[in-house]
């Protein structure tokens, strides 16, 4: 099971260029990664916060 969510902010709108620059922050939760049992296999359970920026050409 994989759950991924993110909140995206259009940063370009602050500089009168909407739709060009984005900033985002999110969270990912993954259990039984790659079909492995999370109780028996090390690395088959993941929780990760993430962030980043995007540029649209």
PQR file of N, CA, C, O and H, with PARSE charges and radii, in Angstrom:
ATOM      1  N   UNK A   1       0.853  -1.166   0.000 -0.4000 1.5000
ATOM      2  CA  UNK A   1       0.000   0.000   0.000 -0.0000 2.0000
ATOM      3  C   UNK A   1       0.901   1.231   0.000  0.5500 1.7000
ATOM      4  O   UNK A   1       1.813   1.342   0.819 -0.5500 1.4000
ATOM      5  N   UNK A   2       0.645   2.137  -0.906 -0.4000 1.5000
ATOM      6  CA  UNK A   2       1.420   3.369  -1.022 -0.0000 2.0000
ATOM      7  C   UNK A   2       0.478   4.550  -0.907  0.5500 1.7000
ATOM      8  O   UNK A   2      -0.539   4.623  -1.597 -0.5500 1.4000
ATOM      9  H   UNK A   2      -0.096   2.048  -1.571  0.4000 1.0000
ATOM     10  N   UNK A   3       0.829   5.476  -0.023 -0.4000 1.5000
ATOM     11  CA  UNK A   3       0.067   6.710   0.138 -0.0000 2.0000
ATOM     12  C   UNK A   3       1.039   7.865  -0.028  0.5500 1.7000
ATOM     13  O   UNK A   3       2.050   7.931   0.672 -0.5500 1.4000
ATOM     14  H   UNK A   3       1.655   5.417   0.538  0.4000 1.0000
ATOM     15  N   UNK A   4       0.744   8.777  -0.947 -0.4000 1.5000
ATOM     16  CA  UNK A   4       1.598   9.938  -1.189 -0.0000 2.0000
ATOM     17  C   UNK A   4       0.708  11.171  -1.316  0.5500 1.7000
ATOM     18  O   UNK A   4      -0.243  11.189  -2.097 -0.5500 1.4000
ATOM     19  H   UNK A   4      -0.077   8.724  -1.515  0.4000 1.0000
ATOM     20  N   UNK A   5       1.030  12.191  -0.543 -0.4000 1.5000
ATOM     21  CA  UNK A   5       0.269  13.443  -0.626 -0.0000 2.0000
ATOM     22  C   UNK A   5       1.236  14.612  -0.699  0.5500 1.7000
ATOM     23  O   UNK A   5       2.378  14.522  -0.248 -0.5500 1.4000
ATOM     24  H   UNK A   5       1.803  12.177   0.092  0.4000 1.0000
ATOM     25  N   UNK A   6       0.764  15.710  -1.275 -0.4000 1.5000
ATOM     26  CA  UNK A   6       1.603  16.899  -1.399 -0.0000 2.0000
ATOM     27  C   UNK A   6       0.724  18.136  -1.465  0.5500 1.7000
ATOM     28  O   UNK A   6      -0.403  18.103  -1.959 -0.5500 1.4000
ATOM     29  H   UNK A   6      -0.163  15.783  -1.642  0.4000 1.0000
ATOM     30  N   UNK A   7       1.264  19.207  -0.962 -0.4000 1.5000
ATOM     31  CA  UNK A   7       0.640  20.521  -1.081 -0.0000 2.0000
ATOM     32  C   UNK A   7       1.544  21.348  -1.986  0.5500 1.7000
ATOM     33  O   UNK A   7       2.741  21.478  -1.727 -0.5500 1.4000
ATOM     34  H   UNK A   7       2.179  19.234  -0.560  0.4000 1.0000
ATOM     35  N   UNK A   8       0.969  21.905  -3.045 -0.4000 1.5000
ATOM     36  CA  UNK A   8       1.735  22.649  -4.045 -0.0000 2.0000
ATOM     37  C   UNK A   8       1.314  24.111  -4.016  0.5500 1.7000
ATOM     38  O   UNK A   8       0.125  24.426  -3.996 -0.5500 1.4000
ATOM     39  H   UNK A   8      -0.003  21.800  -3.255  0.4000 1.0000
ATOM     40  N   UNK A   9       2.302  24.998  -4.015 -0.4000 1.5000
ATOM     41  CA  UNK A   9       2.063  26.435  -4.036 -0.0000 2.0000
ATOM     42  C   UNK A   9       2.617  27.003  -5.336  0.5500 1.7000
ATOM     43  O   UNK A   9       3.768  26.744  -5.688 -0.5500 1.4000
ATOM     44  H   UNK A   9       3.268  24.742  -4.031  0.4000 1.0000
ATOM     45  N   UNK A  10       1.810  27.769  -6.043 -0.4000 1.5000
ATOM     46  CA  UNK A  10       2.245  28.420  -7.279 -0.0000 2.0000
ATOM     47  C   UNK A  10       3.027  29.676  -6.906  0.5500 1.7000
ATOM     48  O   UNK A  10       2.453  30.756  -6.766 -0.5500 1.4000
ATOM     49  H   UNK A  10       0.875  27.979  -5.757  0.4000 1.0000
ATOM     50  N   UNK A  11       4.339  29.525  -6.749 -0.4000 1.5000
ATOM     51  CA  UNK A  11       5.207  30.630  -6.333 -0.0000 2.0000
ATOM     52  C   UNK A  11       5.306  31.683  -7.430  0.5500 1.7000
ATOM     53  O   UNK A  11       5.506  32.860  -7.131 -0.5500 1.4000
ATOM     54  H   UNK A  11       4.805  28.647  -6.863  0.4000 1.0000
ATOM     55  N   UNK A  12       5.171  31.290  -8.684 -0.4000 1.5000
ATOM     56  CA  UNK A  12       5.252  32.243  -9.792 -0.0000 2.0000
ATOM     57  C   UNK A  12       4.178  33.308  -9.727  0.5500 1.7000
ATOM     58  O   UNK A  12       4.377  34.414 -10.229 -0.5500 1.4000
ATOM     59  H   UNK A  12       5.008  30.334  -8.927  0.4000 1.0000
ATOM     60  N   UNK A  13       3.037  33.000  -9.116 -0.4000 1.5000
ATOM     61  CA  UNK A  13       1.961  33.992  -8.996 -0.0000 2.0000
ATOM     62  C   UNK A  13       2.386  35.173  -8.120  0.5500 1.7000
ATOM     63  O   UNK A  13       1.855  36.273  -8.266 -0.5500 1.4000
ATOM     64  H   UNK A  13       2.875  32.101  -8.708  0.4000 1.0000
ATOM     65  N   UNK A  14       3.327  34.954  -7.223 -0.4000 1.5000
ATOM     66  CA  UNK A  14       3.839  36.041  -6.389 -0.0000 2.0000
ATOM     67  C   UNK A  14       4.670  37.038  -7.189  0.5500 1.7000
ATOM     68  O   UNK A  14       4.824  38.194  -6.793 -0.5500 1.4000
ATOM     69  H   UNK A  14       3.759  34.060  -7.104  0.4000 1.0000
ATOM     70  N   UNK A  15       5.211  36.569  -8.336 -0.4000 1.5000
ATOM     71  CA  UNK A  15       6.068  37.410  -9.170 -0.0000 2.0000
ATOM     72  C   UNK A  15       5.421  37.708 -10.524  0.5500 1.7000
ATOM     73  O   UNK A  15       6.124  37.966 -11.501 -0.5500 1.4000
ATOM     74  H   UNK A  15       5.085  35.631  -8.657  0.4000 1.0000
ATOM     75  N   UNK A  16       4.097  37.673 -10.587 -0.4000 1.5000
ATOM     76  CA  UNK A  16       3.331  37.938 -11.808 -0.0000 2.0000
ATOM     77  C   UNK A  16       3.665  36.986 -12.951  0.5500 1.7000
ATOM     78  O   UNK A  16       3.565  37.361 -14.119 -0.5500 1.4000
ATOM     79  H   UNK A  16       3.526  37.464  -9.793  0.4000 1.0000
ATOM     80  N   UNK A  17       4.065  35.740 -12.621 -0.4000 1.5000
ATOM     81  CA  UNK A  17       4.316  34.705 -13.633 -0.0000 2.0000
ATOM     82  C   UNK A  17       3.636  33.406 -13.176  0.5500 1.7000
ATOM     83  O   UNK A  17       4.312  32.427 -12.862 -0.5500 1.4000
ATOM     84  H   UNK A  17       4.146  35.435 -11.672  0.4000 1.0000
ATOM     85  N   UNK A  18       2.287  33.404 -13.141 -0.4000 1.5000
ATOM     86  CA  UNK A  18       1.599  32.198 -12.666 -0.0000 2.0000
ATOM     87  C   UNK A  18       1.821  31.004 -13.588  0.5500 1.7000
ATOM     88  O   UNK A  18       1.924  31.155 -14.806 -0.5500 1.4000
ATOM     89  H   UNK A  18       1.738  34.200 -13.396  0.4000 1.0000
ATOM     90  N   UNK A  19       1.893  29.827 -12.998 -0.4000 1.5000
ATOM     91  CA  UNK A  19       2.061  28.606 -13.776 -0.0000 2.0000
ATOM     92  C   UNK A  19       3.477  28.308 -14.192  0.5500 1.7000
ATOM     93  O   UNK A  19       3.695  27.373 -14.962 -0.5500 1.4000
ATOM     94  H   UNK A  19       1.809  29.704 -12.009  0.4000 1.0000
ATOM     95  N   UNK A  20       4.462  29.067 -13.712 -0.4000 1.5000
ATOM     96  CA  UNK A  20       5.851  28.841 -14.111 -0.0000 2.0000
ATOM     97  C   UNK A  20       6.650  28.178 -12.987  0.5500 1.7000
ATOM     98  O   UNK A  20       7.369  27.212 -13.244 -0.5500 1.4000
ATOM     99  H   UNK A  20       4.285  29.827 -13.086  0.4000 1.0000
ATOM    100  N   UNK A  21       6.545  28.666 -11.760 -0.4000 1.5000
ATOM    101  CA  UNK A  21       7.312  28.142 -10.623 -0.0000 2.0000
ATOM    102  C   UNK A  21       6.381  27.562  -9.567  0.5500 1.7000
ATOM    103  O   UNK A  21       5.373  28.174  -9.215 -0.5500 1.4000
ATOM    104  H   UNK A  21       5.961  29.450 -11.551  0.4000 1.0000
ATOM    105  N   UNK A  22       6.722  26.383  -9.065 -0.4000 1.5000
ATOM    106  CA  UNK A  22       5.970  25.717  -8.007 -0.0000 2.0000
ATOM    107  C   UNK A  22       6.907  25.344  -6.870  0.5500 1.7000
ATOM    108  O   UNK A  22       8.089  25.080  -7.089 -0.5500 1.4000
ATOM    109  H   UNK A  22       7.541  25.885  -9.351  0.4000 1.0000
ATOM    110  N   UNK A  23       6.379  25.322  -5.670 -0.4000 1.5000
ATOM    111  CA  UNK A  23       7.073  24.773  -4.502 -0.0000 2.0000
ATOM    112  C   UNK A  23       6.109  23.802  -3.843  0.5500 1.7000
ATOM    113  O   UNK A  23       4.906  24.057  -3.790 -0.5500 1.4000
ATOM    114  H   UNK A  23       5.418  25.536  -5.492  0.4000 1.0000
ATOM    115  N   UNK A  24       6.634  22.679  -3.338 -0.4000 1.5000
ATOM    116  CA  UNK A  24       5.750  21.691  -2.746 -0.0000 2.0000
ATOM    117  C   UNK A  24       6.391  21.037  -1.528  0.5500 1.7000
ATOM    118  O   UNK A  24       7.613  20.995  -1.386 -0.5500 1.4000
ATOM    119  H   UNK A  24       7.611  22.472  -3.381  0.4000 1.0000
ATOM    120  N   UNK A  25       5.526  20.529  -0.656 -0.4000 1.5000
ATOM    121  CA  UNK A  25       5.927  19.755   0.511 -0.0000 2.0000
ATOM    122  C   UNK A  25       4.937  18.600   0.616  0.5500 1.7000
ATOM    123  O   UNK A  25       3.746  18.768   0.354 -0.5500 1.4000
ATOM    124  H   UNK A  25       4.533  20.563  -0.772  0.4000 1.0000
ATOM    125  N   UNK A  26       5.438  17.427   1.003 -0.4000 1.5000
ATOM    126  CA  UNK A  26       4.558  16.274   1.050 -0.0000 2.0000
ATOM    127  C   UNK A  26       5.056  15.193   1.985  0.5500 1.7000
ATOM    128  O   UNK A  26       6.067  15.345   2.671 -0.5500 1.4000
ATOM    129  H   UNK A  26       6.405  17.291   1.217  0.4000 1.0000
ATOM    130  N   UNK A  27       4.315  14.096   1.993 -0.4000 1.5000
ATOM    131  CA  UNK A  27       4.613  12.963   2.870 -0.0000 2.0000
ATOM    132  C   UNK A  27       4.295  11.671   2.116  0.5500 1.7000
ATOM    133  O   UNK A  27       3.293  11.587   1.405 -0.5500 1.4000
ATOM    134  H   UNK A  27       3.494  13.972   1.436  0.4000 1.0000
ATOM    135  N   UNK A  28       5.155  10.669   2.278 -0.4000 1.5000
ATOM    136  CA  UNK A  28       4.946   9.371   1.645 -0.0000 2.0000
ATOM    137  C   UNK A  28       4.990   8.273   2.700  0.5500 1.7000
ATOM    138  O   UNK A  28       5.893   8.241   3.535 -0.5500 1.4000
ATOM    139  H   UNK A  28       5.968  10.737   2.856  0.4000 1.0000
ATOM    140  N   UNK A  29       4.009   7.373   2.657 -0.4000 1.5000
ATOM    141  CA  UNK A  29       3.930   6.223   3.560 -0.0000 2.0000
ATOM    142  C   UNK A  29       3.766   4.985   2.714  0.5500 1.7000
ATOM    143  O   UNK A  29       2.818   4.896   1.934 -0.5500 1.4000
ATOM    144  H   UNK A  29       3.276   7.399   1.978  0.4000 1.0000
ATOM    145  N   UNK A  30       4.671   4.021   2.846 -0.4000 1.5000
ATOM    146  CA  UNK A  30       4.659   2.829   2.012 -0.0000 2.0000
ATOM    147  C   UNK A  30       4.848   1.619   2.915  0.5500 1.7000
ATOM    148  O   UNK A  30       5.853   1.501   3.616 -0.5500 1.4000
ATOM    149  H   UNK A  30       5.441   4.094   3.480  0.4000 1.0000
ATOM    150  N   UNK A  31       3.864   0.718   2.888 -0.4000 1.5000
ATOM    151  CA  UNK A  31       3.934  -0.514   3.666 -0.0000 2.0000
ATOM    152  C   UNK A  31       3.888  -1.697   2.700  0.5500 1.7000
ATOM    153  O   UNK A  31       3.194  -1.643   1.685 -0.5500 1.4000
ATOM    154  H   UNK A  31       3.048   0.813   2.318  0.4000 1.0000
ATOM    155  N   UNK A  32       4.614  -2.752   3.009 -0.4000 1.5000
ATOM    156  CA  UNK A  32       4.778  -3.923   2.134 -0.0000 2.0000
ATOM    157  C   UNK A  32       5.374  -3.507   0.796  0.5500 1.7000
ATOM    158  O   UNK A  32       4.889  -3.892  -0.268 -0.5500 1.4000
ATOM    159  H   UNK A  32       5.177  -2.796   3.834  0.4000 1.0000
ATOM    160  N   UNK A  33       6.433  -2.716   0.875 -0.4000 1.5000
ATOM    161  CA  UNK A  33       7.118  -2.190  -0.307 -0.0000 2.0000
ATOM    162  C   UNK A  33       7.578  -3.333  -1.212  0.5500 1.7000
ATOM    163  O   UNK A  33       8.193  -4.291  -0.744 -0.5500 1.4000
ATOM    164  H   UNK A  33       6.827  -2.403   1.739  0.4000 1.0000
ATOM    165  N   UNK A  34       7.280  -3.229  -2.500 -0.4000 1.5000
ATOM    166  CA  UNK A  34       7.618  -4.218  -3.522 -0.0000 2.0000
ATOM    167  C   UNK A  34       7.006  -5.590  -3.225  0.5500 1.7000
ATOM    168  O   UNK A  34       7.537  -6.611  -3.661 -0.5500 1.4000
ATOM    169  H   UNK A  34       6.781  -2.451  -2.880  0.4000 1.0000
ATOM    170  N   UNK A  35       5.890  -5.619  -2.484 -0.4000 1.5000
ATOM    171  CA  UNK A  35       5.199  -6.869  -2.202 -0.0000 2.0000
ATOM    172  C   UNK A  35       5.783  -7.679  -1.065  0.5500 1.7000
ATOM    173  O   UNK A  35       5.325  -8.791  -0.804 -0.5500 1.4000
ATOM    174  H   UNK A  35       5.459  -4.789  -2.129  0.4000 1.0000
ATOM    175  N   UNK A  36       6.791  -7.145  -0.378 -0.4000 1.5000
ATOM    176  CA  UNK A  36       7.407  -7.859   0.735 -0.0000 2.0000
ATOM    177  C   UNK A  36       6.618  -7.617   2.022  0.5500 1.7000
ATOM    178  O   UNK A  36       6.028  -6.553   2.205 -0.5500 1.4000
ATOM    179  H   UNK A  36       7.163  -6.241  -0.591  0.4000 1.0000
ATOM    180  N   UNK A  37       6.614  -8.603   2.903 -0.4000 1.5000
ATOM    181  CA  UNK A  37       5.943  -8.486   4.189 -0.0000 2.0000
ATOM    182  C   UNK A  37       6.752  -7.558   5.086  0.5500 1.7000
ATOM    183  O   UNK A  37       7.933  -7.806   5.329 -0.5500 1.4000
ATOM    184  H   UNK A  37       7.094  -9.468   2.755  0.4000 1.0000
ATOM    185  N   UNK A  38       6.129  -6.494   5.579 -0.4000 1.5000
ATOM    186  CA  UNK A  38       6.860  -5.506   6.370 -0.0000 2.0000
ATOM    187  C   UNK A  38       7.281  -6.048   7.735  0.5500 1.7000
ATOM    188  O   UNK A  38       8.123  -5.438   8.393 -0.5500 1.4000
ATOM    189  H   UNK A  38       5.170  -6.292   5.381  0.4000 1.0000
ATOM    190  N   UNK A  39       6.726  -7.163   8.174 -0.4000 1.5000
ATOM    191  CA  UNK A  39       7.120  -7.770   9.455 -0.0000 2.0000
ATOM    192  C   UNK A  39       8.369  -8.638   9.325  0.5500 1.7000
ATOM    193  O   UNK A  39       9.065  -8.871  10.314 -0.5500 1.4000
ATOM    194  H   UNK A  39       6.041  -7.659   7.639  0.4000 1.0000
ATOM    195  N   UNK A  40       8.662  -9.121   8.111 -0.4000 1.5000
ATOM    196  CA  UNK A  40       9.765 -10.065   7.926 -0.0000 2.0000
ATOM    197  C   UNK A  40      10.942  -9.505   7.130  0.5500 1.7000
ATOM    198  O   UNK A  40      12.059 -10.002   7.274 -0.5500 1.4000
ATOM    199  H   UNK A  40       8.097  -8.932   7.307  0.4000 1.0000
ATOM    200  N   UNK A  41      10.730  -8.501   6.309 -0.4000 1.5000
ATOM    201  CA  UNK A  41      11.777  -8.007   5.407 -0.0000 2.0000
ATOM    202  C   UNK A  41      12.147  -6.578   5.791  0.5500 1.7000
ATOM    203  O   UNK A  41      11.300  -5.685   5.805 -0.5500 1.4000
ATOM    204  H   UNK A  41       9.823  -8.097   6.193  0.4000 1.0000
ATOM    205  N   UNK A  42      13.418  -6.380   6.100 -0.4000 1.5000
ATOM    206  CA  UNK A  42      13.911  -5.053   6.440 -0.0000 2.0000
ATOM    207  C   UNK A  42      13.859  -4.172   5.190  0.5500 1.7000
ATOM    208  O   UNK A  42      14.269  -4.605   4.113 -0.5500 1.4000
ATOM    209  H   UNK A  42      14.106  -7.106   6.089  0.4000 1.0000
ATOM    210  N   UNK A  43      13.359  -2.937   5.323 -0.4000 1.5000
ATOM    211  CA  UNK A  43      13.300  -2.013   4.209 -0.0000 2.0000
ATOM    212  C   UNK A  43      11.990  -2.038   3.445  0.5500 1.7000
ATOM    213  O   UNK A  43      11.834  -1.317   2.460 -0.5500 1.4000
ATOM    214  H   UNK A  43      13.026  -2.585   6.197  0.4000 1.0000
ATOM    215  N   UNK A  44      11.039  -2.865   3.890 -0.4000 1.5000
ATOM    216  CA  UNK A  44       9.759  -2.913   3.171 -0.0000 2.0000
ATOM    217  C   UNK A  44       8.709  -2.006   3.799  0.5500 1.7000
ATOM    218  O   UNK A  44       7.532  -2.091   3.449 -0.5500 1.4000
ATOM    219  H   UNK A  44      11.166  -3.451   4.690  0.4000 1.0000
ATOM    220  N   UNK A  45       9.120  -1.137   4.726 -0.4000 1.5000
ATOM    221  CA  UNK A  45       8.249  -0.140   5.344 -0.0000 2.0000
ATOM    222  C   UNK A  45       8.958   1.201   5.266  0.5500 1.7000
ATOM    223  O   UNK A  45      10.117   1.317   5.665 -0.5500 1.4000
ATOM    224  H   UNK A  45      10.076  -1.068   5.011  0.4000 1.0000
ATOM    225  N   UNK A  46       8.262   2.228   4.747 -0.4000 1.5000
ATOM    226  CA  UNK A  46       8.905   3.527   4.548 -0.0000 2.0000
ATOM    227  C   UNK A  46       7.956   4.654   4.926  0.5500 1.7000
ATOM    228  O   UNK A  46       6.776   4.626   4.577 -0.5500 1.4000
ATOM    229  H   UNK A  46       7.321   2.134   4.423  0.4000 1.0000
ATOM    230  N   UNK A  47       8.474   5.641   5.639 -0.4000 1.5000
ATOM    231  CA  UNK A  47       7.780   6.907   5.876 -0.0000 2.0000
ATOM    232  C   UNK A  47       8.777   8.016   5.550  0.5500 1.7000
ATOM    233  O   UNK A  47       9.876   8.059   6.105 -0.5500 1.4000
ATOM    234  H   UNK A  47       9.433   5.663   5.923  0.4000 1.0000
ATOM    235  N   UNK A  48       8.386   8.908   4.651 -0.4000 1.5000
ATOM    236  CA  UNK A  48       9.315   9.916   4.164 -0.0000 2.0000
ATOM    237  C   UNK A  48       8.628  11.257   3.941  0.5500 1.7000
ATOM    238  O   UNK A  48       7.669  11.334   3.172 -0.5500 1.4000
ATOM    239  H   UNK A  48       7.494   8.873   4.200  0.4000 1.0000
ATOM    240  N   UNK A  49       9.101  12.318   4.600 -0.4000 1.5000
ATOM    241  CA  UNK A  49       8.649  13.654   4.202 -0.0000 2.0000
ATOM    242  C   UNK A  49       9.509  14.108   3.018  0.5500 1.7000
ATOM    243  O   UNK A  49      10.675  13.729   2.913 -0.5500 1.4000
ATOM    244  H   UNK A  49       9.879  12.255   5.224  0.4000 1.0000
ATOM    245  N   UNK A  50       8.939  14.910   2.141 -0.4000 1.5000
ATOM    246  CA  UNK A  50       9.715  15.412   1.004 -0.0000 2.0000
ATOM    247  C   UNK A  50       9.284  16.831   0.652  0.5500 1.7000
ATOM    248  O   UNK A  50       8.199  17.281   1.021 -0.5500 1.4000
ATOM    249  H   UNK A  50       7.992  15.218   2.226  0.4000 1.0000
ATOM    250  N   UNK A  51      10.160  17.521  -0.070 -0.4000 1.5000
ATOM    251  CA  UNK A  51       9.883  18.889  -0.508 -0.0000 2.0000
ATOM    252  C   UNK A  51      10.662  19.137  -1.797  0.5500 1.7000
ATOM    253  O   UNK A  51      11.593  18.402  -2.126 -0.5500 1.4000
ATOM    254  H   UNK A  51      11.041  17.155  -0.370  0.4000 1.0000
ATOM    255  N   UNK A  52      10.274  20.168  -2.508 -0.4000 1.5000
ATOM    256  CA  UNK A  52      10.982  20.470  -3.740 -0.0000 2.0000
ATOM    257  C   UNK A  52      10.406  21.684  -4.456  0.5500 1.7000
ATOM    258  O   UNK A  52       9.476  22.335  -3.980 -0.5500 1.4000
ATOM    259  H   UNK A  52       9.518  20.766  -2.241  0.4000 1.0000
ATOM    260  N   UNK A  53      10.982  21.960  -5.599 -0.4000 1.5000
ATOM    261  CA  UNK A  53      10.545  23.067  -6.444 -0.0000 2.0000
ATOM    262  C   UNK A  53      10.397  22.533  -7.869  0.5500 1.7000
ATOM    263  O   UNK A  53      11.006  21.528  -8.237 -0.5500 1.4000
ATOM    264  H   UNK A  53      11.738  21.431  -5.985  0.4000 1.0000
ATOM    265  N   UNK A  54       9.579  23.223  -8.660 -0.4000 1.5000
ATOM    266  CA  UNK A  54       9.378  22.839 -10.044 -0.0000 2.0000
ATOM    267  C   UNK A  54       9.339  24.063 -10.934  0.5500 1.7000
ATOM    268  O   UNK A  54       8.902  25.139 -10.527 -0.5500 1.4000
ATOM    269  H   UNK A  54       9.085  24.039  -8.361  0.4000 1.0000
ATOM    270  N   UNK A  55       9.808  23.874 -12.163 -0.4000 1.5000
ATOM    271  CA  UNK A  55       9.789  24.933 -13.174 -0.0000 2.0000
ATOM    272  C   UNK A  55       9.105  24.357 -14.401  0.5500 1.7000
ATOM    273  O   UNK A  55       9.465  23.275 -14.863 -0.5500 1.4000
ATOM    274  H   UNK A  55      10.163  23.000 -12.493  0.4000 1.0000
ATOM    275  N   UNK A  56       8.119  25.074 -14.932 -0.4000 1.5000
ATOM    276  CA  UNK A  56       7.390  24.649 -16.123 -0.0000 2.0000
ATOM    277  C   UNK A  56       7.869  25.481 -17.317  0.5500 1.7000
ATOM    278  O   UNK A  56       7.818  26.711 -17.288 -0.5500 1.4000
ATOM    279  H   UNK A  56       7.827  25.953 -14.556  0.4000 1.0000
ATOM    280  N   UNK A  57       8.327  24.802 -18.352 -0.4000 1.5000
ATOM    281  CA  UNK A  57       8.839  25.485 -19.543 -0.0000 2.0000
ATOM    282  C   UNK A  57       7.760  25.669 -20.566  0.5500 1.7000
ATOM    283  O   UNK A  57       8.011  26.227 -21.634 -0.5500 1.4000
ATOM    284  H   UNK A  57       8.368  23.803 -18.375  0.4000 1.0000
TER
END
